[in-house]
Amino acid sequence: MTYIDKNLMQDEVIIYPVRPHWIIFSRSAFWLVLAILIFFISAMYPIGHYRFLGLPQLYQLVPLILLCAAVIAFIPAFVKYKSTEFVITNKRILLKKGFIRRTTNEILLSRIESISVYQTLVGRMFNYGTILISGTGGSKDPFMDLPDPAFLRNKVQEQIERL
């Protein structure tokens, strides 16, 4: 049972659950592709031997270092992906992020004044971005790395209209 499921109010129904966009894995994917590329290129064209240092050949060492970088970059992205929950319900918007240090944000739909969508050029190409929700009292709550933010904005607006 997730955090969101445990904290639903009476008669509250989940309308649209969202996980972070896959782009959060791009750094680890970059290192992995680079490791594979260098492995195949250096295997075809070995650079030299380093037997006098007791080290393996360079074409074996560099891809392993890059593979370690890919794993190191993957772990926090995976934790972020698994520990972030964004949900639109019929009464409010909920965000929970964090594994060890948890941050939660809940906004009642009746308290939302405006919703802004921010997308970079890369965000528009891969259809992800940030939603900034302005609530009554001047609070501005950003929800980052969400897939299809324009669709999410429309889903929130539909739920506000139904209130």
Buried (B, 14 or more C-beta within 10 A) or exposed (E): EEBBEEEBEEEBEEBBBBBBBBBBBBBBBBBBEBBBEBBEEBEEEEEEEEEEEEEEBBBBEBBEEBBEBBEEBBEEBEEBBEBBBBBBBBBBBBBBBEEEEEEEBBBEBEBBEEBEBEBEEEBEEBBBBBBBBBBEEEEEBEBBBBBBBEBBBEBBEEBEEEE
